[in-house]
Amino acid sequence: METPVSRDSKNARRNSGESAGQEPEFEDNSVLHADQLTADDDAAAPGRPTSPAVKGLLAVVAAIVLAVGGFALVKTLGGGSVEEAVRQAPDVASTSVEAPGGTASVAVSASRDAAVVGFDDLASPGRNGVYQLWKIPADGSAPVSAGMLTQENISGARPVVIEHIGGFKELAVTLEPSGGSESPTPPFAVTIPLQK
């Protein structure tokens, strides 16, 4: 039967070995290795989520928190959509005009330098056509394209926001071949005033 060795007697054996020119003997459990300090095993760190589903859920929650926080910050700083800013501007002026098959209405704000145009049941441009919106300059220079109307615009589901309207007297809608044109094809299907 082996007699347990006390810590003091182990140290004494080591010291006596060193003085006799022998290398000290170390037991494996007396040295802490670097890999024991930084265990990669997730089980060694209690409380840390290990499941990919939990990690994914945390990422989604973090994204939602950031989105909500960003939206609240924009609202707090007076931001928001251009459409909302135009409709709430103190100088907003609104008007409606007849359009092929329906109506077009516009809300204009000089202080916001923008207009919001809504169409109600605009007639279909046909299979090979598209409606294109133009800004008509007050100085008589060439019209500037403001883009093509989508089906959502034509049906009235989504208004069109036109920015940088300073120096333009009206908006015009033309029927163009699919893909649009670089200059308007007469006649204008709709003309919408931007100035009083």
Backbone as a printed PyTorch tensor [residue, N CA C, xyz], in Angstrom:
tensor([[[  0.8290,  -1.1720,   0.0000],
         [  0.0000,   0.0000,   0.0000],
         [  0.8730,   1.2340,   0.0000]],

        [[  0.4710,   2.1890,  -0.8520],
         [  1.2530,   3.4070,  -0.9810],
         [  0.8600,   4.4020,   0.0740]],

        [[  1.8360,   5.0480,   0.6090],
         [  1.5650,   6.0770,   1.5980],
         [  1.4310,   7.4080,   0.8770]],

        [[  0.3250,   8.1790,   1.1340],
         [  0.1910,   9.4810,   0.4790],
         [  1.3270,  10.4000,   0.8660]],

        [[  1.7870,  11.1260,  -0.1090],
         [  2.9030,  12.0320,   0.1200],
         [  2.3430,  13.4290,   0.3270]],

        [[  2.8130,  14.0800,   1.3250],
         [  2.3290,  15.4420,   1.6070],
         [  2.9880,  16.4240,   0.6500]],

        [[  2.3910,  17.5860,   0.5350],
         [  2.9160,  18.6120,  -0.3570],
         [  4.3220,  19.0240,   0.0670]],

        [[  4.5570,  19.1050,   1.3690],
         [  5.8810,  19.5040,   1.8420],
         [  6.9320,  18.4860,   1.4640]],

        [[  6.5640,  17.2100,   1.5320],
         [  7.5520,  16.1930,   1.1880],
         [  7.8090,  16.1840,  -0.3110]],

        [[  6.7830,  16.5340,  -1.1500],
         [  7.0130,  16.6310,  -2.5980],
         [  7.9990,  17.7470,  -2.8810]],

        [[  7.7850,  18.8960,  -2.2420],
         [  8.6960,  20.0200,  -2.4430],
         [ 10.1040,  19.6770,  -1.9900]],

        [[ 10.2070,  18.9370,  -0.9050],
         [ 11.5230,  18.5530,  -0.4020],
         [ 12.2150,  17.6600,  -1.4150]],

        [[ 11.4600,  16.7040,  -2.0190],
         [ 12.0670,  15.8200,  -3.0220],
         [ 12.5210,  16.6290,  -4.2260]],

        [[ 11.7280,  17.5970,  -4.6280],
         [ 12.1070,  18.4090,  -5.7930],
         [ 13.3690,  19.2040,  -5.4790]],

        [[ 13.3950,  19.8200,  -4.3170],
         [ 14.5540,  20.6350,  -3.9370],
         [ 15.8070,  19.7840,  -3.8280]],

        [[ 15.6720,  18.5830,  -3.2980],
         [ 16.8440,  17.7310,  -3.1660],
         [ 17.3140,  17.2730,  -4.5260]],

        [[ 16.3730,  17.0780,  -5.4950],
         [ 16.7570,  16.6780,  -6.8450],
         [ 17.4750,  17.8010,  -7.5510]],

        [[ 17.0710,  19.0170,  -7.3060],
         [ 17.6990,  20.1600,  -7.9630],
         [ 19.1190,  20.3390,  -7.4570]],

        [[ 19.2990,  20.1210,  -6.1770],
         [ 20.6370,  20.3310,  -5.6320],
         [ 21.5840,  19.2320,  -6.0710]],

        [[ 21.0680,  18.0690,  -6.4390],
         [ 21.9320,  16.9730,  -6.8690],
         [ 22.1830,  17.0350,  -8.3590]],

        [[ 21.7190,  18.0940,  -9.0350],
         [ 21.9690,  18.2240, -10.4560],
         [ 20.9380,  17.5110, -11.3210]],

        [[ 19.9450,  16.9790, -10.6920],
         [ 18.9080,  16.3050, -11.4600],
         [ 17.8050,  17.3090, -11.7940]],

        [[ 17.1100,  17.0130, -12.9090],
         [ 15.9730,  17.8590, -13.2710],
         [ 14.8320,  17.5760, -12.3340]],

        [[ 14.1260,  18.6180, -11.9290],
         [ 12.9900,  18.3800, -11.0460],
         [ 11.8830,  17.6460, -11.8060]],

        [[ 11.1990,  16.8210, -11.0630],
         [ 10.0940,  16.0810, -11.6670],
         [  8.7980,  16.8360, -11.4090]],

        [[  8.0160,  17.0170, -12.5000],
         [  6.7210,  17.6790, -12.3650],
         [  5.6490,  16.6980, -12.7570]],

        [[  4.6290,  16.6880, -11.9670],
         [  3.5000,  15.8470, -12.3210],
         [  2.6230,  16.6120, -13.3050]],

        [[  1.9210,  15.8790, -14.1860],
         [  1.0930,  16.5060, -15.2180],
         [  0.0480,  17.4410, -14.6330]],

        [[ -0.4880,  17.0940, -13.4640],
         [ -1.5540,  17.9210, -12.9240],
         [ -1.0400,  19.1520, -12.1870]],

        [[  0.2800,  19.3130, -12.0860],
         [  0.8150,  20.4740, -11.3930],
         [  0.9970,  21.6660, -12.3270]],

        [[  0.8760,  21.4720, -13.6460],
         [  1.0590,  22.5500, -14.6090],
         [ -0.2690,  22.7860, -15.3250]],

        [[ -0.6470,  24.0360, -15.4230],
         [ -1.8710,  24.3950, -16.1180],
         [ -1.4990,  24.7760, -17.5430]],

        [[ -2.0380,  24.0600, -18.5110],
         [ -1.7210,  24.3090, -19.9120],
         [ -2.6130,  25.4090, -20.4730]],

        [[ -2.1400,  26.0760, -21.5210],
         [ -2.8880,  27.1900, -22.1160],
         [ -4.2480,  26.7490, -22.6270]],

        [[ -4.3340,  25.5410, -23.1820],
         [ -5.6270,  25.0950, -23.7020],
         [ -6.6320,  24.8380, -22.5930]],

        [[ -6.1570,  24.6930, -21.3550],
         [ -7.0770,  24.5450, -20.2380],
         [ -7.6340,  25.9120, -19.8100]],

        [[ -6.9120,  26.9780, -20.1100],
         [ -7.3630,  28.3210, -19.7520],
         [ -8.4130,  28.8470, -20.7260]],

        [[ -8.2730,  28.5020, -22.0040],
         [ -9.2090,  28.9950, -23.0190],
         [ -9.8990,  27.8200, -23.6840]],

        [[-10.8450,  27.2710, -22.9930],
         [-11.5660,  26.1150, -23.5230],
         [-12.5000,  26.5650, -24.6290]],

        [[-12.4820,  25.8510, -25.7690],
         [-13.3720,  26.1590, -26.8850],
         [-14.7380,  25.5340, -26.7010]],

        [[-14.8520,  24.6590, -25.7470],
         [-16.1130,  23.9580, -25.5500],
         [-17.1430,  24.9130, -24.9680]],

        [[-18.2800,  25.0750, -25.6840],
         [-19.3350,  25.9760, -25.2180],
         [-19.9170,  25.5260, -23.8840]],

        [[-19.8470,  24.2410, -23.6010],
         [-20.3960,  23.7350, -22.3460],
         [-19.5910,  24.2640, -21.1630]],

        [[-18.3290,  24.6640, -21.4190],
         [-17.4950,  25.1770, -20.3460],
         [-17.9130,  26.5880, -19.9370]],

        [[-18.6850,  27.2600, -20.7710],
         [-19.1240,  28.6170, -20.4590],
         [-20.6310,  28.6110, -20.2400]],

        [[-21.0620,  28.3950, -18.9970],
         [-22.5010,  28.3290, -18.7470],
         [-23.1760,  29.6580, -19.0260]],

        [[-24.4320,  29.5870, -19.5240],
         [-25.2020,  30.7850, -19.7800],
         [-25.0510,  31.3220, -21.1890]],

        [[-24.0980,  30.8010, -21.9540],
         [-23.9290,  31.2480, -23.3380],
         [-24.8070,  30.4140, -24.2480]],

        [[-25.6010,  31.0510, -25.1570],
         [-26.4440,  30.2630, -26.0540],
         [-25.5890,  29.4780, -27.0430]],

        [[-25.9330,  28.2450, -27.2490],
         [-25.1350,  27.4080, -28.1350],
         [-25.8980,  26.9810, -29.3730]],

        [[-27.1890,  26.9830, -29.3080],
         [-27.9950,  26.5070, -30.4200],
         [-28.0130,  27.5280, -31.5480]],

        [[-27.8430,  27.0890, -32.8090],
         [-27.9320,  28.0130, -33.9380],
         [-29.3010,  28.6880, -34.0040]],

        [[-30.3420,  27.9830, -33.5930],
         [-31.6860,  28.5830, -33.6000],
         [-31.7560,  29.7460, -32.6170]],

        [[-31.1370,  29.5850, -31.4430],
         [-31.1330,  30.6550, -30.4420],
         [-30.3200,  31.8410, -30.9520]],

        [[-29.1820,  31.5560, -31.5820],
         [-28.3520,  32.6280, -32.1310],
         [-29.1020,  33.3800, -33.2300]],

        [[-29.8140,  32.6490, -34.0740],
         [-30.6070,  33.2790, -35.1320],
         [-31.7070,  34.1450, -34.5660]],

        [[-32.3700,  33.6380, -33.5270],
         [-33.4370,  34.3930, -32.8810],
         [-32.8990,  35.6840, -32.2760]],

        [[-31.7440,  35.6000, -31.6440],
         [-31.1320,  36.7930, -31.0550],
         [-30.7710,  37.8140, -32.1370]],

        [[-30.3060,  37.3440, -33.2910],
         [-29.9690,  38.2480, -34.3860],
         [-31.2160,  38.9630, -34.9030]],

        [[-32.3240,  38.2220, -35.0190],
         [-33.5810,  38.8250, -35.4770],
         [-34.0700,  39.8700, -34.4750]],

        [[-34.0170,  39.5420, -33.1980],
         [-34.4500,  40.4800, -32.1530],
         [-33.5890,  41.7370, -32.1920]],

        [[-32.2790,  41.5610, -32.3590],
         [-31.3780,  42.7160, -32.4160],
         [-31.7030,  43.6020, -33.6210]],

        [[-31.9930,  42.9820, -34.7680],
         [-32.3380,  43.7580, -35.9670],
         [-33.6260,  44.5400, -35.7580]],

        [[-34.6130,  43.9200, -35.1150],
         [-35.8840,  44.6020, -34.8600],
         [-35.6780,  45.7900, -33.9210]],

        [[-34.8910,  45.5750, -32.8840],
         [-34.6200,  46.6570, -31.9230],
         [-33.9300,  47.8230, -32.6280]],

        [[-32.9470,  47.5250, -33.4950],
         [-32.2550,  48.5880, -34.2210],
         [-33.1950,  49.3270, -35.1650]],

        [[-34.0510,  48.5780, -35.8600],
         [-34.9900,  49.2140, -36.8010],
         [-35.9620,  50.1240, -36.0760]],

        [[-36.5280,  49.6360, -34.9800],
         [-37.4840,  50.4390, -34.2140],
         [-36.7940,  51.6630, -33.6260]],

        [[-35.6000,  51.4690, -33.1100],
         [-34.8450,  52.5890, -32.5440],
         [-34.5010,  53.6260, -33.5970]],

        [[-34.1010,  53.1670, -34.7910],
         [-33.7890,  54.0890, -35.8880],
         [-34.9990,  54.8770, -36.3210]],

        [[-36.1480,  54.1940, -36.4240],
         [-37.3910,  54.8730, -36.8190],
         [-37.7660,  55.9320, -35.7810]],

        [[-37.6480,  55.5730, -34.5050],
         [-37.9840,  56.5220, -33.4410],
         [-37.0390,  57.7220, -33.4760]],

        [[-35.7650,  57.4780, -33.7680],
         [-34.7940,  58.5660, -33.8340],
         [-35.1170,  59.5170, -34.9800]],

        [[-35.4500,  58.9510, -36.1480],
         [-35.8010,  59.7940, -37.2890],
         [-37.0260,  60.6290, -36.9650]],

        [[-38.0340,  60.0140, -36.3510],
         [-39.2400,  60.7510, -35.9770],
         [-38.9120,  61.8590, -34.9830]],

        [[-38.0410,  61.5480, -34.0170],
         [-37.6680,  62.5180, -32.9930],
         [-36.9360,  63.7080, -33.5960]],

        [[-36.0960,  63.4480, -34.5800],
         [-35.3210,  64.5140, -35.1980],
         [-36.1120,  65.2740, -36.2580]],

        [[-37.3870,  64.9410, -36.4180],
         [-38.2260,  65.6760, -37.3660],
         [-38.1550,  65.1160, -38.7750]],

        [[-37.6160,  63.9100, -38.9260],
         [-37.5260,  63.3090, -40.2470],
         [-38.8450,  62.7040, -40.6480]],

        [[-38.7960,  61.7240, -41.4680],
         [-39.9930,  61.0670, -41.9630],
         [-39.9590,  61.0800, -43.4690]],

        [[-41.0300,  60.6750, -44.0860],
         [-41.0560,  60.5930, -45.5330],
         [-41.2730,  61.9680, -46.1390]],

        [[-40.8150,  62.1060, -47.3880],
         [-41.0130,  63.3580, -48.1140],
         [-42.5040,  63.5700, -48.3290]],

        [[-43.2240,  62.4850, -48.6390],
         [-44.6750,  62.5940, -48.8320],
         [-45.3420,  63.1940, -47.6040]],

        [[-45.0000,  62.6680, -46.4430],
         [-45.5820,  63.1700, -45.1910],
         [-45.2030,  64.6300, -44.9520]],

        [[-43.9360,  64.9740, -45.2360],
         [-43.4670,  66.3490, -45.0350],
         [-44.2210,  67.3210, -45.9360]],

        [[-44.4680,  66.9280, -47.1900],
         [-45.2000,  67.8000, -48.1140],
         [-46.6350,  67.9830, -47.6460]],

        [[-47.2810,  66.8780, -47.3100],
         [-48.6980,  66.9460, -46.9140],
         [-48.9080,  67.7430, -45.6270]],

        [[-47.8860,  67.8060, -44.7660],
         [-48.0180,  68.5190, -43.4930],
         [-47.3740,  69.9060, -43.5130]],

        [[-46.7970,  70.2750, -44.6450],
         [-46.1320,  71.5810, -44.7360],
         [-47.1510,  72.7130, -44.5930]],

        [[-46.7790,  73.8120, -43.9400],
         [-47.7160,  74.9310, -43.7410],
         [-48.1140,  75.6180, -45.0520]],

        [[-47.2890,  75.4760, -46.0880],
         [-47.5960,  76.1450, -47.3560],
         [-48.1350,  75.1780, -48.4210]],

        [[-48.5820,  74.0050, -48.0090],
         [-49.0560,  73.0180, -48.9840],
         [-50.2700,  73.5480, -49.7480]],

        [[-50.2570,  73.3340, -51.0580],
         [-51.3830,  73.7180, -51.9270],
         [-51.7870,  72.4780, -52.7130]],

        [[-53.0750,  72.1990, -52.7340],
         [-53.5580,  70.9900, -53.4030],
         [-54.5300,  71.3440, -54.5220]],

        [[-54.5030,  70.5210, -55.5620],
         [-55.4360,  70.6840, -56.6710],
         [-55.6520,  69.3380, -57.3480]],

        [[-56.7420,  69.2260, -58.0930],
         [-57.0390,  68.0130, -58.8630],
         [-57.3590,  68.3880, -60.2950]],

        [[-56.9960,  67.5030, -61.2270],
         [-57.2880,  67.7220, -62.6490],
         [-57.8160,  66.4230, -63.2410]],

        [[-58.5150,  66.5520, -64.3470],
         [-59.0080,  65.3670, -65.0400],
         [-57.8480,  64.6790, -65.7480]],

        [[-57.9100,  63.3620, -65.7680],
         [-56.9060,  62.5520, -66.4420],
         [-57.6480,  61.4880, -67.2510]],

        [[-57.0010,  60.8720, -68.2300],
         [-57.6820,  59.8510, -69.0200],
         [-58.2430,  58.7310, -68.1350]],

        [[-59.5630,  58.6580, -68.0670],
         [-60.2220,  57.6080, -67.2990],
         [-60.3590,  57.9000, -65.8200]],

        [[-59.8090,  58.9940, -65.3200],
         [-59.8720,  59.2690, -63.8830],
         [-59.4240,  60.6710, -63.5540]],

        [[-58.7420,  60.8050, -62.4280],
         [-58.2600,  62.1170, -61.9940],
         [-56.8150,  62.0250, -61.5130]],

        [[-56.1710,  63.1810, -61.4640],
         [-54.8390,  63.3040, -60.8850],
         [-54.9000,  64.4290, -59.8770]],

        [[-54.3700,  64.2010, -58.6960],
         [-54.3440,  65.2440, -57.6710],
         [-52.8980,  65.4820, -57.2610]],

        [[-52.6110,  66.7180, -56.8770],
         [-51.2550,  67.0640, -56.4940],
         [-51.2730,  67.9020, -55.2270]],

        [[-50.3160,  67.6310, -54.3610],
         [-50.0570,  68.4560, -53.1790],
         [-48.6550,  69.0160, -53.3720]],

        [[-48.5310,  70.3500, -53.3580],
         [-47.2580,  71.0150, -53.6430],
         [-46.8280,  71.8290, -52.4320]],

        [[-45.5400,  71.7500, -52.1000],
         [-44.9780,  72.5790, -51.0380],
         [-43.6780,  73.1890, -51.5350]],

        [[-43.6840,  74.5260, -51.6820],
         [-42.4670,  75.2140, -52.1110],
         [-41.3890,  75.1140, -51.0330]],

        [[-41.8060,  75.1750, -49.7560],
         [-40.8190,  75.1050, -48.6660],
         [-40.1360,  73.7400, -48.6090]],

        [[-40.8190,  72.7190, -49.0180],
         [-40.2360,  71.3620, -49.0540],
         [-39.6480,  71.0410, -50.4240]],

        [[-39.8520,  71.9350, -51.3840],
         [-39.3460,  71.7710, -52.7440],
         [-39.7460,  70.4050, -53.3220]],

        [[-41.0240,  70.0580, -53.1030],
         [-41.4950,  68.7440, -53.5530],
         [-43.0020,  68.7720, -53.7910]],

        [[-43.4410,  67.7690, -54.5540],
         [-44.8680,  67.5920, -54.8270],
         [-45.2010,  66.1120, -54.7050]],

        [[-46.4440,  65.8400, -54.3130],
         [-46.9380,  64.4670, -54.2270],
         [-48.1180,  64.3660, -55.1820]],

        [[-48.0030,  63.4620, -56.1580],
         [-49.0380,  63.3020, -57.1720],
         [-49.7080,  61.9550, -56.9930]],

        [[-51.0220,  61.9750, -56.9260],
         [-51.7860,  60.7370, -56.8230],
         [-52.7270,  60.6090, -58.0020]],

        [[-52.8130,  59.4240, -58.5630],
         [-53.7170,  59.1780, -59.6920],
         [-54.8450,  58.2740, -59.2070]],

        [[-56.0230,  58.5060, -59.7700],
         [-57.1770,  57.6880, -59.4120],
         [-57.7380,  57.0830, -60.6920]],

        [[-57.5440,  55.7910, -60.8560],
         [-58.0700,  55.0420, -62.0030],
         [-57.6370,  55.6000, -63.3550]],

        [[-56.3610,  55.8890, -63.4820],
         [-55.8220,  56.3200, -64.7740],
         [-55.9880,  55.1720, -65.7660]],

        [[-56.4000,  55.4830, -66.9950],
         [-56.6060,  54.4510, -68.0120],
         [-55.2910,  53.7050, -68.2790]],

        [[-55.3860,  52.4510, -68.6060],
         [-54.2030,  51.6290, -68.8800],
         [-53.4230,  52.1810, -70.0820]],

        [[-52.1040,  52.1750, -70.0220],
         [-51.3150,  52.6600, -71.1550],
         [-51.2440,  51.6440, -72.3030]],

        [[-51.8180,  50.4780, -72.1180],
         [-51.7610,  49.4470, -73.1570],
         [-50.5760,  48.5190, -72.9450]],

        [[-50.5800,  47.4670, -73.7350],
         [-49.5600,  46.4180, -73.5690],
         [-48.1450,  46.8900, -73.8630]],

        [[-47.9960,  47.7170, -74.8660],
         [-46.6590,  48.1520, -75.2930],
         [-46.3550,  49.5940, -74.9350]],

        [[-47.1400,  50.1480, -74.0220],
         [-46.9240,  51.5420, -73.6560],
         [-46.6720,  51.7130, -72.1700]],

        [[-46.2440,  52.9040, -71.8050],
         [-45.9890,  53.2620, -70.4170],
         [-46.2600,  54.7610, -70.2600]],

        [[-46.7720,  55.1330, -69.1090],
         [-46.9280,  56.5580, -68.8150],
         [-45.6140,  57.0680, -68.2330]],

        [[-45.1890,  58.2310, -68.7480],
         [-43.9630,  58.8480, -68.2440],
         [-44.3080,  60.2380, -67.7270]],

        [[-43.7130,  60.5970, -66.5970],
         [-43.9750,  61.8760, -65.9450],
         [-42.8200,  62.8310, -66.2430]],

        [[-43.1710,  64.0800, -66.5260],
         [-42.1730,  65.0900, -66.8890],
         [-42.3410,  66.3360, -66.0330]],

        [[-41.2100,  66.9740, -65.7100],
         [-41.2250,  68.2910, -65.0690],
         [-41.0300,  69.3230, -66.1880]],

        [[-41.9730,  70.2600, -66.2760],
         [-41.9200,  71.2710, -67.3380],
         [-41.3490,  72.5680, -66.7570]],

        [[-40.1580,  72.9920, -67.2360],
         [-39.5270,  74.1950, -66.6940],
         [-40.3240,  75.4690, -66.9910]],

        [[-40.2750,  76.4020, -66.0620],
         [-40.9770,  77.6850, -66.2130],
         [-40.3160,  78.5490, -67.2810]],

        [[-39.0230,  78.3340, -67.5380],
         [-38.3040,  79.1690, -68.5130],
         [-38.4480,  78.6740, -69.9490]],

        [[-39.2430,  77.6460, -70.1810],
         [-39.4750,  77.1690, -71.5430],
         [-38.4320,  76.1920, -72.0580]],

        [[-37.4510,  75.8280, -71.2280],
         [-36.4370,  74.8700, -71.6740],
         [-37.0360,  73.4610, -71.7420]],

        [[-36.2260,  72.5050, -72.1670],
         [-36.7060,  71.1400, -72.4110],
         [-37.2280,  70.4800, -71.1360]],

        [[-38.3160,  69.7110, -71.2540],
         [-38.8580,  68.9760, -70.1020],
         [-37.8400,  67.9710, -69.5550]],

        [[-37.9430,  67.7270, -68.2590],
         [-37.0420,  66.8030, -67.5650],
         [-37.8510,  65.5930, -67.1010]],

        [[-37.3820,  64.4100, -67.4370],
         [-38.1120,  63.1980, -67.0400],
         [-38.0860,  63.0260, -65.5290]],

        [[-39.2530,  62.6850, -64.9800],
         [-39.3660,  62.3940, -63.5480],
         [-39.6440,  60.9060, -63.3410]],

        [[-39.5110,  60.1140, -64.3940],
         [-39.6690,  58.6710, -64.2850],
         [-40.9650,  58.1590, -64.8850]],

        [[-41.0670,  56.8470, -64.9110],
         [-42.2450,  56.1930, -65.4720],
         [-43.1890,  55.7580, -64.3600]],

        [[-44.4680,  55.7980, -64.6490],
         [-45.4630,  55.4030, -63.6560],
         [-45.5700,  53.8870, -63.6060]],

        [[-45.7030,  53.3650, -62.4000],
         [-45.8920,  51.9280, -62.2130],
         [-47.3890,  51.6280, -62.1640]],

        [[-47.7280,  50.3580, -62.1760],
         [-49.1300,  49.9670, -62.0710],
         [-49.7220,  50.4630, -60.7510]],

        [[-48.9240,  50.4630, -59.6800],
         [-49.3890,  50.9780, -58.3810],
         [-49.7070,  52.4670, -58.4590]],

        [[-48.8980,  53.2220, -59.2260],
         [-49.1580,  54.6550, -59.4090],
         [-50.4430,  54.8720, -60.1900]],

        [[-50.6080,  54.1360, -61.2700],
         [-51.7640,  54.2980, -62.1550],
         [-53.0700,  53.9740, -61.4300]],

        [[-53.0420,  52.9210, -60.6000],
         [-54.2660,  52.5000, -59.9020],
         [-54.5860,  53.3690, -58.7000]],

        [[-53.6300,  54.1780, -58.2570],
         [-53.8410,  55.0340, -57.0980],
         [-53.3690,  54.4130, -55.7940]],

        [[-52.7660,  53.2180, -55.8620],
         [-52.2960,  52.5450, -54.6440],
         [-51.0760,  53.2380, -54.0460]],

        [[-50.2650,  53.8690, -54.8920],
         [-49.0630,  54.5430, -54.3910],
         [-48.8750,  55.8780, -55.1040]],

        [[-48.7790,  56.9710, -54.3370],
         [-48.5520,  58.2790, -54.9780],
         [-47.1090,  58.4020, -55.4690]],

        [[-46.8960,  59.3720, -56.3310],
         [-45.5660,  59.6540, -56.8640],
         [-45.0400,  60.8920, -56.1500]],

        [[-43.8230,  60.8130, -55.6300],
         [-43.1920,  61.9540, -54.9650],
         [-42.1760,  62.5500, -55.9280]],

        [[-42.3340,  63.8320, -56.2190],
         [-41.4280,  64.5470, -57.1260],
         [-40.6840,  65.5930, -56.3030]],

        [[-39.3580,  65.4800, -56.2570],
         [-38.5490,  66.4380, -55.5080],
         [-37.8960,  67.4310, -56.4640]],

        [[-37.3570,  68.4960, -55.9030],
         [-36.6470,  69.5360, -56.6600],
         [-37.5460,  70.1370, -57.7390]],

        [[-38.6460,  70.7230, -57.2950],
         [-39.6190,  71.2810, -58.2360],
         [-39.4340,  72.7840, -58.4590]],

        [[-38.5050,  73.3960, -57.7440],
         [-38.2380,  74.8210, -57.9220],
         [-37.8480,  75.1060, -59.3700]],

        [[-38.4740,  76.1200, -59.9870],
         [-38.1650,  76.4710, -61.3730],
         [-39.0160,  75.7180, -62.3910]],

        [[-39.9010,  74.8510, -61.9220],
         [-40.7850,  74.1110, -62.8240],
         [-42.2210,  74.6000, -62.6210]],

        [[-42.9460,  74.7850, -63.7300],
         [-44.3070,  75.3260, -63.6360],
         [-45.3820,  74.2540, -63.5830]],

        [[-45.0980,  73.0700, -64.1380],
         [-46.0990,  72.0130, -64.1440],
         [-45.4720,  70.6410, -64.3560]],

        [[-46.2880,  69.6470, -64.1100],
         [-45.9320,  68.2650, -64.4160],
         [-46.8010,  67.8280, -65.5830]],

        [[-46.2770,  66.9610, -66.4120],
         [-47.0530,  66.4530, -67.5370],
         [-46.8580,  64.9460, -67.6300]],

        [[-47.9000,  64.2780, -68.0810],
         [-47.8470,  62.8280, -68.2880],
         [-48.0160,  62.5660, -69.7750]],

        [[-47.1180,  61.7370, -70.3150],
         [-47.2310,  61.3550, -71.7270],
         [-47.2950,  59.8410, -71.8330]],

        [[-47.8530,  59.3790, -72.9490],
         [-47.8810,  57.9510, -73.2440],
         [-46.6700,  57.6670, -74.1240]],

        [[-45.7950,  56.8080, -73.6380],
         [-44.5480,  56.5180, -74.3340],
         [-44.4440,  55.0240, -74.6360]],

        [[-43.5620,  54.6720, -75.5990],
         [-43.3340,  53.2520, -75.8420],
         [-42.7190,  52.5950, -74.6100]],

        [[-42.8750,  51.3000, -74.4740],
         [-42.3360,  50.5650, -73.3310],
         [-40.8550,  50.8970, -73.1460]],

        [[-40.4760,  51.2210, -71.9260],
         [-39.0920,  51.6130, -71.6420],
         [-38.9190,  53.1140, -71.5360]],

        [[-39.9230,  53.8820, -71.9820],
         [-39.8630,  55.3360, -71.8510],
         [-39.1040,  56.0100, -72.9760]],

        [[-39.0620,  57.3500, -72.9190],
         [-38.4030,  58.1550, -73.9520],
         [-37.4870,  59.1840, -73.3130]],

        [[-36.5680,  59.7190, -74.1270],
         [-35.6630,  60.7640, -73.6400],
         [-36.3170,  62.1320, -73.6890]],

        [[-37.3140,  62.2870, -74.5380],
         [-38.0740,  63.5330, -74.5920],
         [-39.5470,  63.1700, -74.7640]],

        [[-40.4410,  64.0260, -74.2740],
         [-41.8640,  63.6670, -74.2900],
         [-42.4460,  63.5680, -75.6990]],

        [[-43.3220,  62.5870, -75.8750],
         [-44.0490,  62.4270, -77.1310],
         [-45.3970,  63.1360, -76.9790]],

        [[-45.6460,  64.1880, -77.7830],
         [-46.9250,  64.8960, -77.6600],
         [-48.0750,  64.0190, -78.1730]],

        [[-49.2760,  64.3090, -77.6980],
         [-49.6630,  65.3850, -76.7720],
         [-49.5440,  64.9180, -75.3320]],

        [[-49.5990,  65.8740, -74.4060],
         [-49.6260,  65.5220, -72.9890],
         [-50.9810,  64.9100, -72.6660]],

        [[-50.9630,  63.7690, -71.9870],
         [-52.2210,  63.1310, -71.5610],
         [-52.8140,  63.8840, -70.3630]],

        [[-51.9320,  64.3850, -69.4890],
         [-52.3500,  65.1350, -68.2990],
         [-51.3430,  66.2470, -68.0690]],

        [[-51.8180,  67.4290, -67.6650],
         [-50.9480,  68.5270, -67.2500],
         [-51.3820,  68.9260, -65.8360]],

        [[-50.4080,  68.9450, -64.9160],
         [-50.6940,  69.2160, -63.5110],
         [-49.9190,  70.4350, -63.0690]],

        [[-50.5930,  71.5200, -62.6630],
         [-49.8750,  72.7440, -62.2740],
         [-49.1110,  72.5820, -60.9590]],

        [[-47.9350,  73.2000, -60.9130],
         [-47.1060,  73.2040, -59.6990],
         [-47.0950,  74.5800, -59.0510]],

        [[-47.4630,  75.6080, -59.7940],
         [-47.4430,  76.9690, -59.2770],
         [-48.8510,  77.5240, -59.2780]],

        [[-49.0860,  78.4840, -58.3700],
         [-50.4080,  79.1240, -58.2980],
         [-50.6020,  80.1030, -59.4220]]])
